[in-house]
Amino acid sequence: MSTTFNATVNATEYPPHLKHKVIFETFDGLKAGESMLLVNDHDPKPLHYQFELERAGMYEWEYIEQGPEWFRIRIGRVGA
């Protein structure tokens, strides 16, 4: 696992209606092989489901820290 990230999104810094928008915009700006760090104060399972629906086969999802206070997830861009 790489510990270098091309971008970081701390979801706690955004209002609820912007969180997923910012996360997907950040992800979409990654090139294949790059990854972002998502930091959140709860398990973002709905976001993971949304990635599976909207970006299936395009991402890797790896928990680095799973609470209870903080959740840190590496989201990697795969493919060409």
PyMOL Python script that loads the backbone (N, CA, C, O; Angstrom):
from pymol import cmd

cmd.read_pdbstr("""\
ATOM      1  N   MET A   1       0.843  -1.187   0.000  1.00  0.00           N
ATOM      2  CA  MET A   1       0.000   0.000   0.000  1.00  0.00           C
ATOM      3  C   MET A   1       0.882   1.242   0.000  1.00  0.00           C
ATOM      4  O   MET A   1       1.814   1.358   0.796  1.00  0.00           O
ATOM      5  N   SER A   2       0.585   2.137  -0.876  1.00  0.00           N
ATOM      6  CA  SER A   2       1.311   3.401  -0.935  1.00  0.00           C
ATOM      7  C   SER A   2       0.811   4.330   0.168  1.00  0.00           C
ATOM      8  O   SER A   2      -0.384   4.385   0.457  1.00  0.00           O
ATOM      9  N   THR A   3       1.740   5.052   0.774  1.00  0.00           N
ATOM     10  CA  THR A   3       1.335   6.024   1.790  1.00  0.00           C
ATOM     11  C   THR A   3       1.359   7.433   1.220  1.00  0.00           C
ATOM     12  O   THR A   3       1.130   8.401   1.947  1.00  0.00           O
ATOM     13  N   THR A   4       1.634   7.557  -0.077  1.00  0.00           N
ATOM     14  CA  THR A   4       1.608   8.851  -0.743  1.00  0.00           C
ATOM     15  C   THR A   4       0.285   8.981  -1.476  1.00  0.00           C
ATOM     16  O   THR A   4      -0.126   8.087  -2.215  1.00  0.00           O
ATOM     17  N   PHE A   5      -0.365  10.097  -1.262  1.00  0.00           N
ATOM     18  CA  PHE A   5      -1.659  10.335  -1.894  1.00  0.00           C
ATOM     19  C   PHE A   5      -1.552  11.536  -2.821  1.00  0.00           C
ATOM     20  O   PHE A   5      -0.824  12.488  -2.540  1.00  0.00           O
ATOM     21  N   ASN A   6      -2.276  11.482  -3.915  1.00  0.00           N
ATOM     22  CA  ASN A   6      -2.281  12.588  -4.864  1.00  0.00           C
ATOM     23  C   ASN A   6      -3.265  13.672  -4.451  1.00  0.00           C
ATOM     24  O   ASN A   6      -3.190  14.802  -4.935  1.00  0.00           O
ATOM     25  N   ALA A   7      -4.186  13.331  -3.560  1.00  0.00           N
ATOM     26  CA  ALA A   7      -5.169  14.296  -3.065  1.00  0.00           C
ATOM     27  C   ALA A   7      -5.719  13.790  -1.741  1.00  0.00           C
ATOM     28  O   ALA A   7      -5.708  12.590  -1.467  1.00  0.00           O
ATOM     29  N   THR A   8      -6.197  14.716  -0.931  1.00  0.00           N
ATOM     30  CA  THR A   8      -6.833  14.379   0.344  1.00  0.00           C
ATOM     31  C   THR A   8      -8.132  15.152   0.450  1.00  0.00           C
ATOM     32  O   THR A   8      -8.182  16.349   0.166  1.00  0.00           O
ATOM     33  N   VAL A   9      -9.187  14.457   0.863  1.00  0.00           N
ATOM     34  CA  VAL A   9     -10.458  15.113   1.152  1.00  0.00           C
ATOM     35  C   VAL A   9     -10.830  14.794   2.593  1.00  0.00           C
ATOM     36  O   VAL A   9     -11.017  13.631   2.951  1.00  0.00           O
ATOM     37  N   ASN A  10     -10.934  15.825   3.411  1.00  0.00           N
ATOM     38  CA  ASN A  10     -11.443  15.674   4.766  1.00  0.00           C
ATOM     39  C   ASN A  10     -12.920  16.028   4.697  1.00  0.00           C
ATOM     40  O   ASN A  10     -13.286  17.203   4.679  1.00  0.00           O
ATOM     41  N   ALA A  11     -13.766  15.002   4.658  1.00  0.00           N
ATOM     42  CA  ALA A  11     -15.198  15.209   4.452  1.00  0.00           C
ATOM     43  C   ALA A  11     -15.843  16.028   5.566  1.00  0.00           C
ATOM     44  O   ALA A  11     -16.900  16.625   5.365  1.00  0.00           O
ATOM     45  N   THR A  12     -15.215  16.059   6.735  1.00  0.00           N
ATOM     46  CA  THR A  12     -15.796  16.813   7.852  1.00  0.00           C
ATOM     47  C   THR A  12     -15.732  18.326   7.619  1.00  0.00           C
ATOM     48  O   THR A  12     -16.382  19.091   8.331  1.00  0.00           O
ATOM     49  N   GLU A  13     -14.955  18.753   6.632  1.00  0.00           N
ATOM     50  CA  GLU A  13     -14.809  20.184   6.343  1.00  0.00           C
ATOM     51  C   GLU A  13     -15.883  20.718   5.401  1.00  0.00           C
ATOM     52  O   GLU A  13     -15.932  21.919   5.135  1.00  0.00           O
ATOM     53  N   TYR A  14     -16.741  19.839   4.898  1.00  0.00           N
ATOM     54  CA  TYR A  14     -17.749  20.240   3.910  1.00  0.00           C
ATOM     55  C   TYR A  14     -19.147  20.043   4.451  1.00  0.00           C
ATOM     56  O   TYR A  14     -19.386  19.124   5.235  1.00  0.00           O
ATOM     57  N   PRO A  15     -20.083  20.900   4.040  1.00  0.00           N
ATOM     58  CA  PRO A  15     -21.480  20.690   4.426  1.00  0.00           C
ATOM     59  C   PRO A  15     -22.008  19.413   3.767  1.00  0.00           C
ATOM     60  O   PRO A  15     -21.520  19.011   2.711  1.00  0.00           O
ATOM     61  N   PRO A  16     -22.998  18.782   4.387  1.00  0.00           N
ATOM     62  CA  PRO A  16     -23.499  17.493   3.879  1.00  0.00           C
ATOM     63  C   PRO A  16     -23.832  17.483   2.391  1.00  0.00           C
ATOM     64  O   PRO A  16     -23.540  16.503   1.705  1.00  0.00           O
ATOM     65  N   HIS A  17     -24.430  18.539   1.886  1.00  0.00           N
ATOM     66  CA  HIS A  17     -24.857  18.523   0.481  1.00  0.00           C
ATOM     67  C   HIS A  17     -23.690  18.620  -0.505  1.00  0.00           C
ATOM     68  O   HIS A  17     -23.888  18.429  -1.705  1.00  0.00           O
ATOM     69  N   LEU A  18     -22.488  18.909  -0.029  1.00  0.00           N
ATOM     70  CA  LEU A  18     -21.329  19.011  -0.920  1.00  0.00           C
ATOM     71  C   LEU A  18     -20.347  17.854  -0.792  1.00  0.00           C
ATOM     72  O   LEU A  18     -19.488  17.687  -1.658  1.00  0.00           O
ATOM     73  N   LYS A  19     -20.450  17.058   0.255  1.00  0.00           N
ATOM     74  CA  LYS A  19     -19.438  16.029   0.525  1.00  0.00           C
ATOM     75  C   LYS A  19     -19.219  15.086  -0.651  1.00  0.00           C
ATOM     76  O   LYS A  19     -18.090  14.951  -1.123  1.00  0.00           O
ATOM     77  N   HIS A  20     -20.258  14.438  -1.128  1.00  0.00           N
ATOM     78  CA  HIS A  20     -20.090  13.462  -2.203  1.00  0.00           C
ATOM     79  C   HIS A  20     -19.643  14.141  -3.486  1.00  0.00           C
ATOM     80  O   HIS A  20     -18.836  13.579  -4.226  1.00  0.00           O
ATOM     81  N   LYS A  21     -20.143  15.323  -3.764  1.00  0.00           N
ATOM     82  CA  LYS A  21     -19.746  16.072  -4.961  1.00  0.00           C
ATOM     83  C   LYS A  21     -18.245  16.325  -4.950  1.00  0.00           C
ATOM     84  O   LYS A  21     -17.570  16.080  -5.950  1.00  0.00           O
ATOM     85  N   VAL A  22     -17.718  16.809  -3.842  1.00  0.00           N
ATOM     86  CA  VAL A  22     -16.283  17.095  -3.731  1.00  0.00           C
ATOM     87  C   VAL A  22     -15.467  15.810  -3.847  1.00  0.00           C
ATOM     88  O   VAL A  22     -14.433  15.789  -4.515  1.00  0.00           O
ATOM     89  N   ILE A  23     -15.920  14.753  -3.209  1.00  0.00           N
ATOM     90  CA  ILE A  23     -15.196  13.476  -3.249  1.00  0.00           C
ATOM     91  C   ILE A  23     -15.141  12.934  -4.678  1.00  0.00           C
ATOM     92  O   ILE A  23     -14.081  12.510  -5.138  1.00  0.00           O
ATOM     93  N   PHE A  24     -16.267  12.943  -5.377  1.00  0.00           N
ATOM     94  CA  PHE A  24     -16.277  12.426  -6.749  1.00  0.00           C
ATOM     95  C   PHE A  24     -15.486  13.325  -7.694  1.00  0.00           C
ATOM     96  O   PHE A  24     -14.812  12.817  -8.590  1.00  0.00           O
ATOM     97  N   GLU A  25     -15.544  14.627  -7.525  1.00  0.00           N
ATOM     98  CA  GLU A  25     -14.743  15.533  -8.359  1.00  0.00           C
ATOM     99  C   GLU A  25     -13.256  15.291  -8.135  1.00  0.00           C
ATOM    100  O   GLU A  25     -12.468  15.308  -9.081  1.00  0.00           O
ATOM    101  N   THR A  26     -12.878  15.065  -6.883  1.00  0.00           N
ATOM    102  CA  THR A  26     -11.473  14.791  -6.575  1.00  0.00           C
ATOM    103  C   THR A  26     -11.048  13.471  -7.201  1.00  0.00           C
ATOM    104  O   THR A  26      -9.988  13.387  -7.820  1.00  0.00           O
ATOM    105  N   PHE A  27     -11.874  12.438  -7.041  1.00  0.00           N
ATOM    106  CA  PHE A  27     -11.572  11.137  -7.634  1.00  0.00           C
ATOM    107  C   PHE A  27     -11.460  11.237  -9.149  1.00  0.00           C
ATOM    108  O   PHE A  27     -10.536  10.684  -9.745  1.00  0.00           O
ATOM    109  N   ASP A  28     -12.395  11.938  -9.770  1.00  0.00           N
ATOM    110  CA  ASP A  28     -12.398  12.046 -11.226  1.00  0.00           C
ATOM    111  C   ASP A  28     -11.173  12.790 -11.757  1.00  0.00           C
ATOM    112  O   ASP A  28     -10.822  12.649 -12.929  1.00  0.00           O
ATOM    113  N   GLY A  29     -10.530  13.570 -10.910  1.00  0.00           N
ATOM    114  CA  GLY A  29      -9.316  14.276 -11.302  1.00  0.00           C
ATOM    115  C   GLY A  29      -8.056  13.423 -11.201  1.00  0.00           C
ATOM    116  O   GLY A  29      -6.983  13.852 -11.624  1.00  0.00           O
ATOM    117  N   LEU A  30      -8.177  12.214 -10.643  1.00  0.00           N
ATOM    118  CA  LEU A  30      -7.018  11.320 -10.526  1.00  0.00           C
ATOM    119  C   LEU A  30      -6.741  10.631 -11.850  1.00  0.00           C
ATOM    120  O   LEU A  30      -7.650  10.378 -12.641  1.00  0.00           O
ATOM    121  N   LYS A  31      -5.466  10.330 -12.077  1.00  0.00           N
ATOM    122  CA  LYS A  31      -5.063   9.517 -13.220  1.00  0.00           C
ATOM    123  C   LYS A  31      -4.966   8.059 -12.752  1.00  0.00           C
ATOM    124  O   LYS A  31      -4.885   7.784 -11.554  1.00  0.00           O
ATOM    125  N   ALA A  32      -4.977   7.148 -13.702  1.00  0.00           N
ATOM    126  CA  ALA A  32      -4.834   5.724 -13.370  1.00  0.00           C
ATOM    127  C   ALA A  32      -3.561   5.518 -12.552  1.00  0.00           C
ATOM    128  O   ALA A  32      -2.498   6.031 -12.901  1.00  0.00           O
ATOM    129  N   GLY A  33      -3.680   4.765 -11.467  1.00  0.00           N
ATOM    130  CA  GLY A  33      -2.553   4.493 -10.597  1.00  0.00           C
ATOM    131  C   GLY A  33      -2.422   5.483  -9.444  1.00  0.00           C
ATOM    132  O   GLY A  33      -1.654   5.240  -8.513  1.00  0.00           O
ATOM    133  N   GLU A  34      -3.149   6.584  -9.487  1.00  0.00           N
ATOM    134  CA  GLU A  34      -3.115   7.557  -8.406  1.00  0.00           C
ATOM    135  C   GLU A  34      -4.184   7.224  -7.365  1.00  0.00           C
ATOM    136  O   GLU A  34      -5.112   6.459  -7.627  1.00  0.00           O
ATOM    137  N   SER A  35      -4.032   7.810  -6.188  1.00  0.00           N
ATOM    138  CA  SER A  35      -5.018   7.563  -5.145  1.00  0.00           C
ATOM    139  C   SER A  35      -5.246   8.817  -4.309  1.00  0.00           C
ATOM    140  O   SER A  35      -4.433   9.741  -4.280  1.00  0.00           O
ATOM    141  N   MET A  36      -6.362   8.802  -3.648  1.00  0.00           N
ATOM    142  CA  MET A  36      -6.726   9.897  -2.751  1.00  0.00           C
ATOM    143  C   MET A  36      -6.965   9.331  -1.361  1.00  0.00           C
ATOM    144  O   MET A  36      -7.251   8.146  -1.191  1.00  0.00           O
ATOM    145  N   LEU A  37      -6.842  10.198  -0.382  1.00  0.00           N
ATOM    146  CA  LEU A  37      -7.157   9.836   0.994  1.00  0.00           C
ATOM    147  C   LEU A  37      -8.459  10.516   1.371  1.00  0.00           C
ATOM    148  O   LEU A  37      -8.598  11.732   1.239  1.00  0.00           O
ATOM    149  N   LEU A  38      -9.403   9.728   1.838  1.00  0.00           N
ATOM    150  CA  LEU A  38     -10.661  10.261   2.354  1.00  0.00           C
ATOM    151  C   LEU A  38     -10.638  10.142   3.870  1.00  0.00           C
ATOM    152  O   LEU A  38     -10.396   9.065   4.415  1.00  0.00           O
ATOM    153  N   VAL A  39     -10.888  11.244   4.539  1.00  0.00           N
ATOM    154  CA  VAL A  39     -10.953  11.270   6.002  1.00  0.00           C
ATOM    155  C   VAL A  39     -12.387  11.613   6.382  1.00  0.00           C
ATOM    156  O   VAL A  39     -12.960  12.568   5.858  1.00  0.00           O
ATOM    157  N   ASN A  40     -12.967  10.832   7.295  1.00  0.00           N
ATOM    158  CA  ASN A  40     -14.348  11.064   7.693  1.00  0.00           C
ATOM    159  C   ASN A  40     -14.528  10.685   9.160  1.00  0.00           C
ATOM    160  O   ASN A  40     -13.713   9.959   9.729  1.00  0.00           O
ATOM    161  N   ASP A  41     -15.599  11.184   9.762  1.00  0.00           N
ATOM    162  CA  ASP A  41     -15.860  10.891  11.170  1.00  0.00           C
ATOM    163  C   ASP A  41     -16.874   9.766  11.348  1.00  0.00           C
ATOM    164  O   ASP A  41     -17.307   9.498  12.469  1.00  0.00           O
ATOM    165  N   HIS A  42     -17.257   9.107  10.261  1.00  0.00           N
ATOM    166  CA  HIS A  42     -18.112   7.920  10.329  1.00  0.00           C
ATOM    167  C   HIS A  42     -17.787   7.035   9.121  1.00  0.00           C
ATOM    168  O   HIS A  42     -17.157   7.486   8.164  1.00  0.00           O
ATOM    169  N   ASP A  43     -18.212   5.798   9.173  1.00  0.00           N
ATOM    170  CA  ASP A  43     -17.957   4.864   8.083  1.00  0.00           C
ATOM    171  C   ASP A  43     -18.783   5.288   6.865  1.00  0.00           C
ATOM    172  O   ASP A  43     -20.012   5.296   6.937  1.00  0.00           O
ATOM    173  N   PRO A  44     -18.141   5.638   5.757  1.00  0.00           N
ATOM    174  CA  PRO A  44     -18.881   6.150   4.597  1.00  0.00           C
ATOM    175  C   PRO A  44     -19.434   5.040   3.695  1.00  0.00           C
ATOM    176  O   PRO A  44     -19.187   5.028   2.489  1.00  0.00           O
ATOM    177  N   LYS A  45     -20.176   4.122   4.288  1.00  0.00           N
ATOM    178  CA  LYS A  45     -20.732   3.013   3.505  1.00  0.00           C
ATOM    179  C   LYS A  45     -21.636   3.484   2.363  1.00  0.00           C
ATOM    180  O   LYS A  45     -21.538   2.936   1.265  1.00  0.00           O
ATOM    181  N   PRO A  46     -22.519   4.482   2.573  1.00  0.00           N
ATOM    182  CA  PRO A  46     -23.333   4.938   1.436  1.00  0.00           C
ATOM    183  C   PRO A  46     -22.480   5.460   0.270  1.00  0.00           C
ATOM    184  O   PRO A  46     -22.832   5.275  -0.895  1.00  0.00           O
ATOM    185  N   LEU A  47     -21.373   6.102   0.590  1.00  0.00           N
ATOM    186  CA  LEU A  47     -20.464   6.574  -0.459  1.00  0.00           C
ATOM    187  C   LEU A  47     -19.859   5.391  -1.200  1.00  0.00           C
ATOM    188  O   LEU A  47     -19.731   5.422  -2.424  1.00  0.00           O
ATOM    189  N   HIS A  48     -19.489   4.356  -0.467  1.00  0.00           N
ATOM    190  CA  HIS A  48     -18.925   3.158  -1.104  1.00  0.00           C
ATOM    191  C   HIS A  48     -19.948   2.542  -2.064  1.00  0.00           C
ATOM    192  O   HIS A  48     -19.595   2.141  -3.173  1.00  0.00           O
ATOM    193  N   TYR A  49     -21.199   2.466  -1.644  1.00  0.00           N
ATOM    194  CA  TYR A  49     -22.254   1.948  -2.527  1.00  0.00           C
ATOM    195  C   TYR A  49     -22.403   2.827  -3.764  1.00  0.00           C
ATOM    196  O   TYR A  49     -22.611   2.323  -4.868  1.00  0.00           O
ATOM    197  N   GLN A  50     -22.297   4.136  -3.577  1.00  0.00           N
ATOM    198  CA  GLN A  50     -22.420   5.060  -4.704  1.00  0.00           C
ATOM    199  C   GLN A  50     -21.245   4.867  -5.678  1.00  0.00           C
ATOM    200  O   GLN A  50     -21.438   4.899  -6.893  1.00  0.00           O
ATOM    201  N   PHE A  51     -20.042   4.668  -5.152  1.00  0.00           N
ATOM    202  CA  PHE A  51     -18.894   4.375  -6.018  1.00  0.00           C
ATOM    203  C   PHE A  51     -19.161   3.106  -6.811  1.00  0.00           C
ATOM    204  O   PHE A  51     -18.868   3.048  -8.006  1.00  0.00           O
ATOM    205  N   GLU A  52     -19.717   2.083  -6.153  1.00  0.00           N
ATOM    206  CA  GLU A  52     -19.977   0.821  -6.834  1.00  0.00           C
ATOM    207  C   GLU A  52     -20.993   1.009  -7.960  1.00  0.00           C
ATOM    208  O   GLU A  52     -20.883   0.365  -9.003  1.00  0.00           O
ATOM    209  N   LEU A  53     -21.959   1.865  -7.766  1.00  0.00           N
ATOM    210  CA  LEU A  53     -22.963   2.117  -8.799  1.00  0.00           C
ATOM    211  C   LEU A  53     -22.431   2.992  -9.932  1.00  0.00           C
ATOM    212  O   LEU A  53     -22.681   2.716 -11.106  1.00  0.00           O
ATOM    213  N   GLU A  54     -21.703   4.040  -9.580  1.00  0.00           N
ATOM    214  CA  GLU A  54     -21.328   5.052 -10.568  1.00  0.00           C
ATOM    215  C   GLU A  54     -19.917   4.914 -11.131  1.00  0.00           C
ATOM    216  O   GLU A  54     -19.623   5.462 -12.194  1.00  0.00           O
ATOM    217  N   ARG A  55     -19.041   4.190 -10.436  1.00  0.00           N
ATOM    218  CA  ARG A  55     -17.645   4.072 -10.884  1.00  0.00           C
ATOM    219  C   ARG A  55     -17.171   2.614 -10.794  1.00  0.00           C
ATOM    220  O   ARG A  55     -15.995   2.360 -10.531  1.00  0.00           O
ATOM    221  N   ALA A  56     -18.072   1.668 -11.010  1.00  0.00           N
ATOM    222  CA  ALA A  56     -17.728   0.244 -10.910  1.00  0.00           C
ATOM    223  C   ALA A  56     -16.535  -0.081 -11.803  1.00  0.00           C
ATOM    224  O   ALA A  56     -16.504   0.309 -12.970  1.00  0.00           O
ATOM    225  N   GLY A  57     -15.554  -0.795 -11.255  1.00  0.00           N
ATOM    226  CA  GLY A  57     -14.388  -1.195 -12.005  1.00  0.00           C
ATOM    227  C   GLY A  57     -13.334  -0.109 -12.172  1.00  0.00           C
ATOM    228  O   GLY A  57     -12.280  -0.351 -12.759  1.00  0.00           O
ATOM    229  N   MET A  58     -13.612   1.078 -11.661  1.00  0.00           N
ATOM    230  CA  MET A  58     -12.699   2.208 -11.840  1.00  0.00           C
ATOM    231  C   MET A  58     -11.919   2.548 -10.573  1.00  0.00           C
ATOM    232  O   MET A  58     -11.030   3.399 -10.608  1.00  0.00           O
ATOM    233  N   TYR A  59     -12.236   1.897  -9.459  1.00  0.00           N
ATOM    234  CA  TYR A  59     -11.651   2.322  -8.191  1.00  0.00           C
ATOM    235  C   TYR A  59     -11.258   1.127  -7.327  1.00  0.00           C
ATOM    236  O   TYR A  59     -11.731   0.007  -7.522  1.00  0.00           O
ATOM    237  N   GLU A  60     -10.377   1.404  -6.366  1.00  0.00           N
ATOM    238  CA  GLU A  60     -10.047   0.482  -5.280  1.00  0.00           C
ATOM    239  C   GLU A  60     -10.384   1.201  -3.984  1.00  0.00           C
ATOM    240  O   GLU A  60     -10.146   2.402  -3.856  1.00  0.00           O
ATOM    241  N   TRP A  61     -10.930   0.478  -3.035  1.00  0.00           N
ATOM    242  CA  TRP A  61     -11.364   1.040  -1.751  1.00  0.00           C
ATOM    243  C   TRP A  61     -10.653   0.278  -0.650  1.00  0.00           C
ATOM    244  O   TRP A  61     -10.856  -0.926  -0.497  1.00  0.00           O
ATOM    245  N   GLU A  62      -9.828   0.960   0.113  1.00  0.00           N
ATOM    246  CA  GLU A  62      -9.050   0.286   1.146  1.00  0.00           C
ATOM    247  C   GLU A  62      -9.092   1.092   2.443  1.00  0.00           C
ATOM    248  O   GLU A  62      -8.653   2.241   2.496  1.00  0.00           O
ATOM    249  N   TYR A  63      -9.629   0.463   3.482  1.00  0.00           N
ATOM    250  CA  TYR A  63      -9.651   1.119   4.791  1.00  0.00           C
ATOM    251  C   TYR A  63      -8.239   1.148   5.361  1.00  0.00           C
ATOM    252  O   TYR A  63      -7.556   0.124   5.398  1.00  0.00           O
ATOM    253  N   ILE A  64      -7.811   2.309   5.799  1.00  0.00           N
ATOM    254  CA  ILE A  64      -6.542   2.463   6.497  1.00  0.00           C
ATOM    255  C   ILE A  64      -6.818   2.530   7.996  1.00  0.00           C
ATOM    256  O   ILE A  64      -6.061   1.988   8.801  1.00  0.00           O
ATOM    257  N   GLU A  65      -7.907   3.198   8.358  1.00  0.00           N
ATOM    258  CA  GLU A  65      -8.335   3.303   9.755  1.00  0.00           C
ATOM    259  C   GLU A  65      -9.852   3.171   9.783  1.00  0.00           C
ATOM    260  O   GLU A  65     -10.549   3.841   9.021  1.00  0.00           O
ATOM    261  N   GLN A  66     -10.366   2.310  10.659  1.00  0.00           N
ATOM    262  CA  GLN A  66     -11.804   2.055  10.735  1.00  0.00           C
ATOM    263  C   GLN A  66     -12.348   2.395  12.105  1.00  0.00           C
ATOM    264  O   GLN A  66     -12.800   1.517  12.840  1.00  0.00           O
ATOM    265  N   GLY A  67     -12.303   3.685  12.450  1.00  0.00           N
ATOM    266  CA  GLY A  67     -12.930   4.173  13.654  1.00  0.00           C
ATOM    267  C   GLY A  67     -12.242   3.713  14.925  1.00  0.00           C
ATOM    268  O   GLY A  67     -11.156   3.135  14.899  1.00  0.00           O
ATOM    269  N   PRO A  68     -12.901   3.985  16.027  1.00  0.00           N
ATOM    270  CA  PRO A  68     -14.279   4.482  16.115  1.00  0.00           C
ATOM    271  C   PRO A  68     -14.397   5.995  15.870  1.00  0.00           C
ATOM    272  O   PRO A  68     -15.470   6.474  15.504  1.00  0.00           O
ATOM    273  N   GLU A  69     -13.326   6.738  16.064  1.00  0.00           N
ATOM    274  CA  GLU A  69     -13.436   8.191  15.924  1.00  0.00           C
ATOM    275  C   GLU A  69     -13.228   8.658  14.489  1.00  0.00           C
ATOM    276  O   GLU A  69     -13.957   9.523  14.005  1.00  0.00           O
ATOM    277  N   TRP A  70     -12.241   8.092  13.811  1.00  0.00           N
ATOM    278  CA  TRP A  70     -11.910   8.510  12.453  1.00  0.00           C
ATOM    279  C   TRP A  70     -11.882   7.325  11.511  1.00  0.00           C
ATOM    280  O   TRP A  70     -11.499   6.215  11.881  1.00  0.00           O
ATOM    281  N   PHE A  71     -12.294   7.588  10.299  1.00  0.00           N
ATOM    282  CA  PHE A  71     -12.211   6.617   9.215  1.00  0.00           C
ATOM    283  C   PHE A  71     -11.344   7.233   8.130  1.00  0.00           C
ATOM    284  O   PHE A  71     -11.592   8.346   7.665  1.00  0.00           O
ATOM    285  N   ARG A  72     -10.321   6.482   7.738  1.00  0.00           N
ATOM    286  CA  ARG A  72      -9.435   6.928   6.667  1.00  0.00           C
ATOM    287  C   ARG A  72      -9.439   5.844   5.596  1.00  0.00           C
ATOM    288  O   ARG A  72      -9.174   4.676   5.879  1.00  0.00           O
ATOM    289  N   ILE A  73      -9.740   6.242   4.372  1.00  0.00           N
ATOM    290  CA  ILE A  73      -9.881   5.298   3.274  1.00  0.00           C
ATOM    291  C   ILE A  73      -9.014   5.745   2.108  1.00  0.00           C
ATOM    292  O   ILE A  73      -9.031   6.907   1.704  1.00  0.00           O
ATOM    293  N   ARG A  74      -8.256   4.793   1.579  1.00  0.00           N
ATOM    294  CA  ARG A  74      -7.524   5.050   0.329  1.00  0.00           C
ATOM    295  C   ARG A  74      -8.447   4.670  -0.810  1.00  0.00           C
ATOM    296  O   ARG A  74      -8.920   3.535  -0.883  1.00  0.00           O
ATOM    297  N   ILE A  75      -8.707   5.621  -1.704  1.00  0.00           N
ATOM    298  CA  ILE A  75      -9.517   5.354  -2.890  1.00  0.00           C
ATOM    299  C   ILE A  75      -8.582   5.527  -4.086  1.00  0.00           C
ATOM    300  O   ILE A  75      -8.128   6.633  -4.384  1.00  0.00           O
ATOM    301  N   GLY A  76      -8.306   4.423  -4.758  1.00  0.00           N
ATOM    302  CA  GLY A  76      -7.365   4.448  -5.874  1.00  0.00           C
ATOM    303  C   GLY A  76      -8.081   4.397  -7.209  1.00  0.00           C
ATOM    304  O   GLY A  76      -9.149   3.798  -7.333  1.00  0.00           O
ATOM    305  N   ARG A  77      -7.489   5.023  -8.196  1.00  0.00           N
ATOM    306  CA  ARG A  77      -8.037   5.019  -9.563  1.00  0.00           C
ATOM    307  C   ARG A  77      -7.365   3.894 -10.328  1.00  0.00           C
ATOM    308  O   ARG A  77      -6.137   3.832 -10.381  1.00  0.00           O
ATOM    309  N   VAL A  78      -8.137   3.018 -10.912  1.00  0.00           N
ATOM    310  CA  VAL A  78      -7.601   1.909 -11.715  1.00  0.00           C
ATOM    311  C   VAL A  78      -8.028   2.083 -13.161  1.00  0.00           C
ATOM    312  O   VAL A  78      -8.916   2.877 -13.468  1.00  0.00           O
ATOM    313  N   GLY A  79      -7.391   1.337 -14.037  1.00  0.00           N
ATOM    314  CA  GLY A  79      -7.748   1.395 -15.448  1.00  0.00           C
ATOM    315  C   GLY A  79      -6.906   2.394 -16.210  1.00  0.00           C
ATOM    316  O   GLY A  79      -6.012   3.039 -15.662  1.00  0.00           O
ATOM    317  N   ALA A  80      -7.214   2.503 -17.481  1.00  0.00           N
ATOM    318  CA  ALA A  80      -6.431   3.374 -18.361  1.00  0.00           C
ATOM    319  C   ALA A  80      -6.904   4.800 -18.322  1.00  0.00           C
ATOM    320  O   ALA A  80      -6.346   5.655 -19.009  1.00  0.00           O
TER     321      ALA A  80
END
""", "prot")
cmd.dss("prot")
cmd.show_as("cartoon", "prot")
cmd.util.cbc("prot")
cmd.orient("prot")
